[in-house]
């Protein structure tokens, strides 16, 4: 698994996940919406930690700076 996420991409994903968590714990979202957004938040956190997004691969997206 080749890393394809840059630092800014990981920060943005982590911030989105934190925002979803805040919405959930302040009871601004609930039910099905909370479950779907919670799943996205978990996926965002996991992909941020491993620096790899499987959806980037088929589209050839790479936000990580190349080493020269």
N, C-alpha and C positions, 0 to 999 in steps of 0.2 A: 504494500500500500504506500504509494508515493504521496507525500504531503503536498496539498494544493491550496492551502489557505494562508493568507498573510495575517499580520498582526492586527491591522485595522478591521479586517473581516471578522476575526475572532472576537475583538472587542465589541463590535456592533451586535454580533449574535448573542454575546453574554448580556449586553444591556437589554436587548429585546426579551431574553429569557427572564431577567430580573424584573422588567416591567410587567410581564405576564404574571409573575409570582406576586407582585405587589397588588395587581388587580384582583387576583384570586383571594389573597389573604385579607383584603379590605372588603371582600364580598361585593365587588363591583361586577364580577362575572360569576356565573354559576351554571349548573346543569351541563348540557351537551357542549355549549360554547367553552366552558371551563375545561372540559375533558379534551377537546380538540386543541385548544391553545396550550394546555398543559403538555400534551404530547409533542407539539412543536417546540415548546420550551426545553423539554428533555432532549430532543434531537439536537437542538441548537447547542446545548451545553456539551453533549457528547462529542459532536463534531468539532467544537471549539477546543476541547481537550486533546483530541487526537490529530488536529490540524488537517483533517481530510473530510471532504464532502463528496459522497458518492455521486450526487447529481452533477457536479462539475465535470466529471470525467467524460461522459458521452458528448458534452458540449465543448470540450477542450478549454474550459475556463481554469485559469490558474492565477490567483491573487497574491501568491507568494513571490517575493523578489528572488530573482535567480542570482546564484553566487557566481561572481566573475573573477 
